[in-house]
Amino acid sequence: MTMRSALSGVELLADGRLANLDDWNRDVAAALAAKDGLELTDDHWKVIDAMRDYYREFGVSPVKKLLRRSLVQKTGSPRFDDAYLRQLFPNDVLFQGSRIAGIPLPLLDVELEHPAGAGDAAPSAAAPHFTDSFEFQGRQYPVTRLGNLVDLHLWNEQVAEHMAQKEGIELSDDHWQVLHFLRKFYFEYGISPMVKILQKHIAEELGPEKASKEWLYRLFPQGPSRQGSRIAGLPEPQGCIDI
């Protein structure tokens, strides 16, 4: 099949991405790669399949560190490091690879770009206590429209306790276990995890009993990802957050 026939009737956006993700198939992927001068090898397909599997499972595209983690799990090989991924996808595996894989471009720290009052849409029904900013121990803490700290470096455990109390939560050892896990995940992978990703990683590291939706929602009734990340001093998670 030629590149032209594979892309016949397929609408592309200005950046070369599929306008309709359902139009993707392996022939379309090969044609999109050919437009970039790439001939897809088995290792290209391993990366593409890992990206698509991740997107199917979580509804968001993986950032690079999570993609590499997934590739190690799927292949049992550490060879998919940053240098090798650049060799496979010279225009960046996240930009070029996700486009060829027919999935959206991953998002990072989207809330940091939208401080309160920047013309965003109104907060959701489960609105946080803090909007715009709050005062604690003589200091002002700017927050986004969803109540997440604008400056992550201002967070400490006393600030977390103050934020939690304002949301009707008295932090226990179980709360702190989740909060510290959220912070560890963020500073390792660069994103706040949505609940499906949070459950998967907690189950692997802390055990399945700590990863159940019922247990997590007892701790954070407004959502373990949304409310937990807010109290943990992190940006709003990306994607379909708390379900």
Secondary structure, 3 states (H helix, E strand, C coil): CCHHHHCCCCCECCCCCECCHHHCCHHHHHHHHHHCCCCCCHHHHHHHHHHHHHHHHHCCCCCHHHHHHHHHHHHCCCCCCHHHHHHHCCCCHHHHHHHHHCCCCCCCCHHHHCECCCCCCCCCCCCCCCCCEEEECCEEEEEECCCCECCHHHCCHHHHHHHHHHCCCCCCHHHHHHHHHHHHHHHHHCCCCCHHHHHHHHHHHHCHHHCCHHHHHHHCCCCCCHHHHHHCCCCCCCCCCCC
